[in-house]
């Protein structure tokens, strides 16, 4: 039982430490009461389609805008992408939830 548990733990650590896609928020700017702009960096280990989700948040932490960017499989593996979020009211921040692929549903 212990050997099976250790084998599973090793497998989970190896798979989890090498995701197909990683992303990070480089910068954001609230440009008006209904618009926020962001720049994200997306890195993929292989040519797979990725969906990256961003949220604009208000001062009370409520979500006032959301955007999903699709990165096509045939685009460069390492790229910087601009994003414009339309908001319901003034945002104070933009949060990158992360990117997912068809094989990896957990945002990275």
Secondary structure, DSSP 8 states (H G I E B T S, - for coil): -HHHHHHHHHHHHHHHTS-SEEEEEEEEEEEETTEEEEEEEEEESSS--EEEEEEEE-TTS-EEEEEEEEE-TTS-SEEEEEEEEE-SS--SEEEEEEEE-SS--S--
